[in-house]
Amino acid sequence: MNLLEELKTITREENILVNEPMKNHTTFRTGGVADFLAMPESKEEIQKLLALDCKKTIIGNGSNLLVKDGGIRGLVIQLTKYNQYTISDDVIEASAGCYLAKLSHVAEENGLTGLEFACGIPGTLGGAIVMNAGAYGGEISSVVLETEFISENGNIMTITDGEFGYRKSVFQGLKGIVLSSKLKLEHGNREEIKAKMLEYMTSRNAKQPVNFPSAGSTFKRPEGYFAGKLIEDAGLKGYQIGGAEVSTLHAGFIVNRGNASSKDILELIQYVQETIHKKYHVQLEPEVKIIGEDE
């Protein structure tokens, strides 16, 4: 049985894509083709996909991802259709494929505070857990109670200590998939929660280049500095390579002006790193995860 036939025994045919352009699955809107892409809808389907004998790559919404122009060999497992959630008192239990912004609105609708910072984050819960996503002084680690994780060999475990740090967690060193998390919030005043979210969204829309495809902040914050300020001070705002540009609105973002290749973006990332290192002796580390094959 070939891989396509095996995939058809696991999930519905409409959840399987062959030779799929990854630009359709990343917020950068770039990237070559994946041999196969499957979108499981249940824990059982995820278990069966993990058991397949092939190379596997796990993604969420592709919002913190740069896929190279040569694409991805083997199977991409995209979790956005695994997106159930339940609420019990002040705890939201949600699957890895739930959008973080959606969960922040669910929390608000139920008068729960603690997820306001996430209202503008375009990624999924699973990706947010793995990289300890944050914004406006908040991080997902501050509300995580426990996380269900399935290892590459199919073992399911509950992890209560995610060993979270700045844009990192224990899950980055584990092979497998975050399945779900319980988020412990607090009861609050719904109008105050809504006002805080509106404030964050207004700030985001004013200060970030939301009109162009990007993967959010391109670089992690170097200790003692702000990446965006270093890049702006170096005179790199608006600097372009091909269709990739250091945003003229916020230098911490590299954007796709409409026809960028992943190669353009990679070369611009490297150019910014080299310039900042030469000028300020600071090594910028990409926050964006870079995967796939060179063309």
N, C-alpha and C positions, 0 to 999 in steps of 0.2 A: 504493500500500500504506500503510495507517495504521500508527501506532506499535505497536499491539498485535500486528498481523500480523508486523511486522518483528521484534519481540521473540521471537515464536514460532519464527522461523527461526534464532534465535541460541542460545536456551537452552530447557530443558525447561519444559513448561507449568506444572508445579507450582512452578517457580522464578519465576513472574511473578504479581504481585498488582496488582489494579486498584482505585483509590480506597481505598487501604490506610491505616487509621489509624496514624499514626506513634507513638502511645502504645504500640503493640505492639512497637516497635523501639527504644525509648529506656528507659534505667533510671530516668528521672524519671516514666515512665508518663503522659506528657502529649504533646499535639501533634495538630494536625489531619491531614487525609488527604493522602497523596501521590497524584498522578495515576496514576503507575505505579511499581512497585518490582520490580527484578530482582535475583536472587541468582546471579551467575555461579559456575561451578564450575571454570573453567580460565582460563589466560592468554589463550587464543584467544577465549573468550567475552568476556572483558574488553575485548580489542582491538576486537571487533566492536561492543560496546555503546558504546565511546568514539567510534566512527566514525559513530554515528547523529546525524542532524541534529535535535537537540532540546536543551533545557536539561537539564544533568545535575548531580546532587548525589551525592557519594561519602560513604558512612558505613561504620563497622565495627559494633561492638555497640551503638552509641548511648549509651555509658556516660559520655561527656563532652559531652553534646549536649542543648540545649534547642530543640525545634522549636515554633515559634509556632502558635497555635490555627488560623490560616488555612491551615496545611499547606504542602506543597511542590509547585510546578508542575513539569511535565515528568517526568523519570525520576530516581528514586533508585536508585543502584547500591549494594547492600549486600554486603560481601565475606565474610561469615561462613561461606559454603559453599566459599570458596577457602582451604582450610585444611590443605594437605599439609606434612609436614616430614620431613627426613632428618637422621641424625646420622653424622658422620664424625670419629672420634677426639674432639677437644674442641670441634668446631664443629657447631652446629645451624643448618641452613638451613631456613627456614620461610616459608610464604606469608603474605601480609598478613592473611588472615582467621583465622589461628590465635589462640586466646585466650592472652593473656600468662600468666595463672595456670596454664593447662594446660602451657605450655612450661616454666614454672619447675618443675613436677612431673616433666616428662619429663627435665629436667636432673638433678634429684635422683635419679630412678630409675637414671640412668646415671652417678652419682657425679661430676657436674659442678657446680662452684660458680661463682657470679657472677650468678645470676638469683633468688636467694632473696628479694630485696626485692620481686619482682613477684608473689609467691604470692597476694596479696589484691587485685591490680588487675584489675577486671572487663573491661577493654578488650581490643582485638585488637592484634596486633603492628604492623599498618600505622598505626593511630592512635597507638600508643605512639611509633613512629619520628617521625611528623610533629610531635608535641608534646613529644618527649623526656620521656616519662612517667617518674615516679620515686616512690620511697617509702623511708622508713627510711634515708635517706642514700645510696641507690643510684639510678642513672638508667640508662635503656636505652642511652644514648650510650656508657657505659663498656664495653659488650660488643659494639657494632656494628662489624663488620669492613667490610662493604660492603652496599649496598642497590640492588636492581634497581627501576627506575622507568620507567613508561610515560607519555610526554607526551600532551597532549590530541590531538596530530596523529598519534599511533600509534608514535612513535619510542621504542625501548626502550634505556635507558642504564644503566650501572653507576656508581653514585656512591660514592666511597670517603670523601669528606669531607662529612659531613652538616652542617657548620657549626653544631653543637649549642650551645645555651645553655640558660638556665633556662626550661623549657617552650616552647622554640622550636627550629626547625631550618631548613635551607635549603628543605625541602620545602613549608613554609608559603607560600613565594613562587613556587612552581612550579605550573603547571596540569597535572594528570594524576593518576596513581595510583601509590602505592608498591605494588609487586608482591610483593616478598620481601626478606628480609635474611639475611645470614650473621652468626651471633652467636658470637664467640670466647670460650669459657669456659675454666675450668681444672679439671684433675682434683683431686678433693678427697675427704674422708672423708664417706661417705654419711650416717652417723649424725649427724655434726656439721651437715651441710647440713639434714637433716630437723629437727634440734633448733632451728636458727636459724629455719626456716620456721614451726615451731610457735610459737616465741616471737613472731614478727611477727603471725601470725594471732590469737593470744591477745590481743595488744595491740590489734589492729584491732577485734576483736569487743567489747573492753571500752571502747574510747575513741571509736569511730565509730558513728553511728546506722544500723547495718546492717539494722535491722528496718523501716525506711521507705524508699520509693523516693527516690533522690537521684542526683546526677551527680558524687559525690565532693566534693572540696574545691571550693567555689563560686568562691573568689577566689585569684588568684596571691598568693604571699608578697611583700608590699611590702618594699623594701630597708630593712633595719634594724628590721623589725617582724614580728610574726606576725598574720595576718589574724584568726584565731580569737580571739586574746587582745584585740585591739582591739575586736572586735564584742562580746565578753563584757564588757569593761570599760565599754563604752558602754551596758550594760544591755539589750542586744537579745536575749539568750538567750530563746527561747520566743515572741518577737514573731511575730505571724501576720498575713498578709493572705490572706483567703479560706482555701483549704486548704493554703497554703504557710506553712512555719514555719522560723524560725532554730532549729536543733536545740537541744534542752535538754541534750543530751549533749555536743555539740561545736559551738561557735558558728561554726566555719568551714564548716559544712554547712547548706545550705537543703534541707529535706525536703518531700515530698508527704505530707501527713497522710491522704490517701486520696481526696480529691475536688478536688485543686488543678487549676486550669487553668494553661496556660503563662503567661497574662496575670498570674495571681496571683504566680507565681514571678518574672517579670520586674519587676513592681512592687515586690516585696520586695527583689530585688537592687538596684534603684534607690534604695529607701528606705535600705537599709544603706549604700550608697555615699555618699548625701547626708549621713547622720548622722555617719559616720566622717570625712568631709571637713570638716564643720562643727566637730566636736569636736577633731579631731587634725590637721587640715590634711594628711591622707594620702589619696591617691586610690587606692581599691581597684579593681583591674582583674579582670574576670571570667576565671576559668580555663575556665569552661564556654563552649563554642562555641554561639552563638545563630544559628539559621537559620530560613528559612521566611517565610511571609506573615502579616501582621496579619489578624485575623479581619474 
